[in-house]
Amino acid sequence: MTVLRQLAAGLRFLLVMTVILGVAYPAVVTLVAQAFPAQANGSLIVDARGRVVGSALLGQAFDGAQWFQPRPSASDYSGETSGGSNLSPVSERQVAARAERERVLRAANPEAVGPVPEDALTASASGLDPHISLAYAHWQVPRVAAATGLSVATLDTMIDAATDPAPWGFLGQAGVNVTRLNLALSQR
């Protein structure tokens, strides 16, 4: 009889914990998360036609001179293989990759002024960073202006609109969300 009572108590406990941890807790967390709908639902970026074109939290590749380019990605912007190359800054492969990126960027941006910004030469740790520095965005303006026919002033205004401030106002630096910036370009 004791074994049956213990078995019944164990099954009741399993049922109660399944309801609490498998149904009630996820429902409460989901409801609380909806207080922050953009973050809870993936920070989706929607175009003028209502189509989801990306996430404000994930970088993506853009082909063509008319688009601002994101940071390089060691994972080809794939969320399935997120991660950096983990190469040392002085490793031969990293030095060669930086040199090749600089060569390609200089060829694609012949009117750019100054040195190539550092974030244009190095991949982010996740390979999915949607932000570039203000310096890299402004460095690309001459190419984008020539390809789109938009004025430098218009592009500067668009860059300002796509710039996210430093977290909490003091951690790190402001960054330009390339996905949002290119969506604004596509809608012009």
C-alpha positions as CSV (number, residue, x, y, z in Angstrom):
1,M,0.0,0.0,0.0
2,T,2.8,2.4,0.8
3,V,4.3,2.0,-2.7
4,L,0.9,2.9,-4.3
5,R,0.5,5.9,-2.1
6,Q,4.0,7.1,-2.9
7,L,3.4,6.5,-6.6
8,A,0.1,8.4,-6.5
9,A,1.8,11.3,-4.6
10,G,4.7,11.3,-7.1
11,L,2.2,11.4,-10.0
12,R,0.2,14.3,-8.4
13,F,3.4,16.2,-7.8
14,L,4.5,15.6,-11.5
15,L,1.1,16.8,-12.7
16,V,1.1,20.0,-10.5
17,M,4.7,20.8,-11.5
18,T,3.9,20.3,-15.1
19,V,1.0,22.7,-14.9
20,I,3.1,25.3,-13.0
21,L,6.4,25.0,-14.9
22,G,5.1,23.9,-18.2
23,V,2.0,26.1,-18.6
24,A,1.7,28.8,-16.0
25,Y,5.3,30.0,-15.8
26,P,5.8,30.3,-19.6
27,A,2.4,32.1,-19.9
28,V,3.4,34.6,-17.2
29,V,6.8,35.2,-18.8
30,T,5.2,35.7,-22.2
31,L,2.7,38.2,-20.9
32,V,5.4,40.1,-19.0
33,A,7.6,40.1,-22.1
34,Q,4.9,41.7,-24.1
35,A,5.4,44.9,-22.1
36,F,8.4,45.2,-24.4
37,P,6.9,44.1,-27.7
38,A,9.8,45.1,-30.0
39,Q,12.3,43.1,-28.1
40,A,10.0,40.2,-27.3
41,N,8.9,39.7,-30.9
42,G,12.4,39.9,-32.5
43,S,12.7,43.7,-33.1
44,L,11.4,43.1,-36.6
45,I,11.9,45.8,-39.3
46,V,8.8,46.1,-41.5
47,D,8.9,47.9,-44.9
48,A,6.2,50.3,-46.2
49,R,4.2,47.4,-47.7
50,G,4.1,45.6,-44.3
51,R,6.7,42.9,-45.2
52,V,9.3,41.9,-42.6
53,V,12.7,42.7,-44.1
54,G,14.9,42.0,-41.2
55,S,15.6,42.5,-37.5
56,A,17.1,45.6,-35.9
57,L,19.2,43.2,-33.9
58,L,20.7,41.2,-36.7
59,G,23.1,42.4,-39.4
60,Q,22.7,41.2,-43.0
61,A,24.6,41.4,-46.2
62,F,23.8,44.0,-48.9
63,D,25.1,43.7,-52.4
64,G,25.5,46.8,-54.6
65,A,27.1,50.2,-54.5
66,Q,23.8,51.8,-53.6
67,W,23.8,50.2,-50.1
68,F,25.7,50.9,-47.0
69,Q,27.8,47.9,-46.1
70,P,27.8,46.3,-42.7
71,R,30.8,45.0,-40.7
72,P,32.4,41.8,-42.1
73,S,30.9,38.6,-40.7
74,A,32.9,35.4,-40.0
75,S,29.6,33.5,-40.2
76,D,28.2,35.1,-43.4
77,Y,25.4,36.7,-41.3
78,S,23.9,33.3,-40.5
79,G,22.2,33.0,-37.2
80,E,22.8,29.3,-37.3
81,T,26.5,29.7,-37.0
82,S,26.9,32.9,-35.1
83,G,30.4,33.6,-33.9
84,G,33.6,35.3,-34.7
85,S,36.7,33.9,-36.3
86,N,38.6,34.0,-32.9
87,L,41.8,34.9,-34.8
88,S,44.5,36.8,-33.0
89,P,44.9,40.4,-34.2
90,V,48.5,39.4,-35.1
91,S,47.8,36.0,-36.7
92,E,48.8,35.7,-40.4
93,R,45.2,34.9,-41.4
94,Q,43.8,37.9,-39.6
95,V,46.5,40.3,-41.1
96,A,45.8,38.9,-44.6
97,A,42.0,39.2,-44.1
98,R,42.3,42.8,-43.0
99,A,44.6,43.6,-45.9
100,E,42.2,42.0,-48.4
101,R,39.2,43.8,-46.9
102,E,41.0,47.1,-47.1
103,R,42.0,46.5,-50.7
104,V,38.4,45.6,-51.6
105,L,36.9,48.6,-49.7
106,R,39.3,51.1,-51.2
107,A,38.5,49.8,-54.7
108,A,34.7,50.0,-54.0
109,N,35.0,53.5,-52.4
110,P,37.6,55.4,-54.4
111,E,36.2,58.8,-53.3
112,A,36.2,58.0,-49.6
113,V,38.4,60.3,-47.5
114,G,40.7,59.2,-44.8
115,P,41.7,55.8,-43.5
116,V,39.3,52.9,-43.7
117,P,37.5,52.7,-40.3
118,E,38.6,49.9,-38.0
119,D,35.1,48.3,-37.9
120,A,35.1,47.9,-41.7
121,L,38.2,45.7,-41.4
122,T,37.3,43.4,-38.5
123,A,34.3,41.2,-38.0
124,S,32.1,41.5,-34.9
125,A,32.3,38.9,-32.2
126,S,28.9,37.5,-33.1
127,G,29.2,38.0,-36.9
128,L,25.6,39.4,-36.7
129,D,26.2,42.9,-35.4
130,P,23.8,45.2,-37.2
131,H,25.7,48.4,-36.3
132,I,28.6,50.2,-37.8
133,S,30.4,53.2,-36.5
134,L,29.4,56.7,-37.5
135,A,32.9,57.0,-39.1
136,Y,32.3,54.0,-41.3
137,A,28.9,55.2,-42.3
138,H,30.2,58.6,-43.3
139,W,33.2,57.0,-45.0
140,Q,30.8,55.2,-47.4
141,V,28.7,58.3,-48.2
142,P,30.5,59.3,-51.4
143,R,29.9,55.9,-53.0
144,V,26.3,55.7,-52.0
145,A,25.7,59.3,-53.1
146,A,27.2,58.5,-56.5
147,A,25.2,55.3,-56.9
148,T,21.8,56.7,-55.7
149,G,22.0,60.3,-56.8
150,L,21.1,61.4,-53.3
151,S,22.9,64.4,-51.9
152,V,25.5,64.0,-49.1
153,A,23.3,66.1,-46.9
154,T,20.3,63.8,-47.4
155,L,22.5,60.7,-46.7
156,D,23.9,62.4,-43.5
157,T,20.3,63.0,-42.3
158,M,19.4,59.4,-43.0
159,I,22.5,58.2,-41.1
160,D,21.5,60.4,-38.1
161,A,18.0,58.9,-38.2
162,A,19.4,55.3,-38.2
163,T,21.9,56.0,-35.4
164,D,21.3,54.4,-32.0
165,P,22.8,56.1,-29.0
166,A,25.4,54.5,-26.8
167,P,23.7,52.1,-24.4
168,W,22.5,54.0,-21.2
169,G,24.2,57.1,-22.7
170,F,27.7,56.2,-21.7
171,L,28.6,52.6,-22.6
172,G,30.5,52.2,-25.8
173,Q,29.6,54.5,-28.7
174,A,26.7,55.4,-30.9
175,G,26.2,53.0,-33.8
176,V,24.4,53.2,-37.1
177,N,21.9,50.4,-37.7
178,V,22.8,49.4,-41.3
179,T,19.6,47.4,-41.8
180,R,17.4,50.3,-40.9
181,L,19.5,52.7,-42.9
182,N,19.3,50.6,-46.0
183,L,15.5,50.2,-45.6
184,A,15.2,54.0,-45.5
185,L,17.3,54.1,-48.7
186,S,15.1,51.5,-50.4
187,Q,12.0,53.5,-49.6
188,R,13.3,56.6,-51.4
